[in-house]
Amino acid sequence: MDRYLSRAEMTPAEILNCDCDALAGDALRWAVSNDCYINRFLPGEDIVVSVNGCKVTGSYERAITRHWGEKVGPAHYHAKDIIPQELFDEVYWDGVEKVLSSCPEMFSVWATKQVSGFFGNNHLMNHIDGHTVDACPNCGCHPERPQHIIFCRDPARSAVFNSSVDKLVEWLASQRTDASLTLLLSEYLRGRGDVLMTSLCTPRSQYYDLAEMVDSLGFRNILEGRIPRLFYDIRLADIKRRHLSKHAGH
């Protein structure tokens, strides 16, 4: 809290919370430096679940699922030609998890189907029933594979896509995101995968490193929410620099 607000901007409860955090930090540093702290196991604790040597204090399901995902995820996404294995940790996975855990369940179901390719596209329906025409009902492209919905240039589908980009731009503006970054994202998305982000800014731009990472991950990853962690870091730095309290950083 005190990284973004001055004490004059905080409520009494927020000031007390920051003071308590500071005292707790001092006590923790003293305990570690003096090797003087309590045993991490509680009295009467017959069963302890740990992941990578760290005791799980929250949801066992979440901790184990996350650990499993971190182990098998890089190879899986690499094998599916979605994310190169060496770039897996460059994705802001905490953001993906937060969005999917806070949105309606059916949106999560749809997002999972979109990413896995198992939503009702005509290519899959043709495989299931053998009768569905394996072509886009809008532009006639054959076959209509899962990613075609992203790249279809039919005027109606393009209008829907651009409307979604407009809404994103409005939201970024409402969160006081840097205007040049908002414009960069808007132009990149409207390119529908035909434009590299590095072509939209110069090497001297403060966002050129971000553009290089976006191009490395590719349009599909960005559109499906697997944004670079670097975007989050840049946003937090901008919040701190401009002393913003309302933001899209979390």
N, C-alpha and C positions, 0 to 999 in steps of 0.2 A: 504493500500500500504506500509506504513512504518513499518508494522509488518513483512514484508518479504524482504524489500530492505533497504539498508542504504541510507542516503541522497546522498552519492557519486555515488550510482548506479542509482539514479532517474534523470529524465529530469527536466528542470526548471519548466515546467507546472505541473509535478507531485509533485514537492516540494511546489509550490504555493497551490496546491490542499490540501496537507497534512497540511500546515500552516493554511489554511482557515478552515479545519475541526477542528483543535485544538482550534482556536479562537471561532468557533461556539459552541464547547463543553463547553468551559469556560463560554460563555455567557448563555448557557442553564442551567448549574449548578447554576450560580449566580441567574438567574431568578427563578428557582425552590426553592432555599434556601431562597430567599427573597419574595416569593409569588408575583412576579412582572412579568407578561407576558400578551400578548395580548389575547383577546377573540378568541377562535378557529373558530368562525363563521365569515364569511366575509360579508362586507356590501352588501346588495342586494341579499343575499343568501336566497331565499325563501324556498328551499327544501334541507334538509340535510339527507343523508343516513348514518346510523351508524350500525356497527356490534359489538355486545358485548360492547356497550358504546363507541366504537372508530369510529371516523368519517372516512368514506371511501373517500380517496382522489384520488384513481386510478380507475381501472375498476370495476364498480358495479357488473358486471357478475362474474368476477373472485373472488371478495371478498365474494359474496353471495354463490357461488358454493363451495368455499373452506370452508366457515363456515358450510354449509349444510353437506359437506363431513366429517368434523371433528365430527359432531353430530351423523350421522347415520353410518359412516364407521366402527367403532369398532364392533358394534352389527352385521352388515352385514357380515364382514369378519369372525367373530366368528361363526355365524350361518352356513356359507358355509364351515367351518372347514379349513380355509386357514390361518388365524392369530388368535391366542388366544387373547381375548379382552384386557387382561392385558399387552400384548406386542405390541399393535397397535402403541403407541407413540414411540416405540423403532425403528421403521422403518424410514429411511431417505426419507420421503415423498417429501421434497423440491427437492431432486434429481430426483425423479420419475417425478415430474411436469416439471422440467427444461428439461429433456430429451424428454418427449413427446411433449413439446411446441416447441422444436427446430428441431425435426426430420420431415421428410415428412409425410403428412397427412395419406397416405395409410399405413405407418408403424404403426401409432397410431391406425388405424382401425384394422390392423392385431393383434397388441398387445392386444387390447380390446377383440377381438374374442378369442385369445388364453387364456387369463385370465378367461373370462366368460364361456369358453367351447363351444362357438357357431361358431367355424370355421368348415371347411368341413371335419371332421373326419367321418369315415364310420359308426360309431355308430349313429351319428346324421343323416347322409344321409339315413340310413336304417329306422330311425324313420320317416323321411319325406316322402320317396317314397315307402318304404316297399320292394324294390327290391335289393338295394345295399347290397352286402355281408358284414356283420358286422364283419370284420376281418382285421388285418393289412395286407396290400398288400406286405409287405416285409418279416415279420417273421411269419405271419399267426396267430398271437395271437388274441383270441376272448374273449370279444368284443374289438374293437379299440376305447377306450374312449379318451377324449381330452388329458390327461396327458401321454398317451402311446408314443406320439412323443418324449417326453423327455427321457423315459426309455427304448425305443426299443433297443434291443441288436443286431439287424441285422447288419452285417458287413458294409454295405453301409451307413446306417444311423449313425452307430458309427463313421465311418470315417468322415462324415460331422460334427458330434458333436465335435470330437477331433480337427478338422480343425478350428472350431470356437473358441475353447479354445486356440489353438495356436495363433490365431489373437489377442485374449484378452491379452495373455501373452506378445506378441510383443508390444502391445499398452501400457501396464503397464510399460514395460521396457523403452519405449520411453519417458514416463512421469517421469522417474527416481523414480519409486516406489521402496520401500525397497525390495531387492531381496528375503529375507526370507519370506516376506508377499506374494510376487508374487508366490513363490514356494508353499506356503501353500494353496493359492487360487486355483492354478493349480491342485494340487493333490486332493483337495476336489472336484472340478468340474469333474475331470476324474473318480471319484468314482461313479458318476451317482446316487447318493442317497444311496449307499450301505456303505458309509464311513462317520463316524462322524469326524468333524474337530478337536474335542478334542483328537481324537486318533492319530492325525498327529503332535501334539506338546505336550510338557510336561507342567505340572501346573506352572513351573517356567518361561515359555515363556512369553515374553511381549505381545503376542497375544492370550494368553489363555482365557482372559475374552471375547475377540471378538469371539473366537472359541465357547465358551459356548453360546453366543447369537446367532451365526449362527446355531448351533444345535437346539436351542430352536425354531427358526423360521422355520427351515427345508429347505431341498434342493430346493423344488419348489419355495419358496419365493425368495431365492437367485438367482435362474436361471431366474426368471421373473422380476428381477430388484428391488425387495423390500429388499434392503440390510440394515443392521443395521446402525443407526445413529452413533454408536460407530466407525464404519469403517471410516466415514467422520472425526470424531474427532481425531482419531489416525493419519489419513493422514495429517490433518492440523498441528498437533503437530510435525510430522516428517518434514514437510516443514519448519517450524520455526526452528527446531533444526539444520537442514542441510543447512539453508539459501538458499532454492531453489526458483527460480523465475518461472521456467516452471514445471508445476505439473498437477496432475489429481484431485486436491482438490475441484474443482468447476464443 
